[in-house]
Amino acid sequence: MLRYKTIMVAIGISLLATACTYRSSPRIEQATEQLAYVTGSLDFRNVMFSQVFIIAVDGKRLKFWQNQVAVTPGSHRFTVGYRYRDPGDHPTRKTTIAFTAIAGRDYRLEYYYGQILVRDRNNYKIIAQQRLP
């Protein structure tokens, strides 16, 4: 009985890990070289914790476990949620950010001292930024 429970827990953990890393491309039937990938982030800097997660792309909501999405090249509008904590606690908030994606590139959304940044993961350059209220 103990062995059965151990196997079921291992299967559950592997399914959860697979679901969290799933690259969603809603009905896009293109080669992966023709897509751009955008990922949220989870950072720890000094005493500050920050998290940026993707809620919707061009008005289409993602599933709650998806934090990475494949998009076609061109301009896209992302609705993102962000949360940061320093010694004071701050609630989760939402904002939108738009930028033009290039095929074959990986992008990362991150919180950086009152801004949401879009960085190109290939060369770490800032592509777009949105100042937060």
Beta strands, then each sheet from edge to edge (+ up, - down):
strand 1: 36-39
strand 2: 41-45
strand 3: 48-57
strand 4: 60-61
strand 5: 68-71
strand 6: 74-85
strand 7: 93-101
strand 8: 106-111
strand 9: 115-120
strand 10: 126-131
sheet 1: 5+ 1- 8- 9+ 10-
sheet 2: 2+ 3- 4+
sheet 3: 2+ 3- 6+ 7-
end
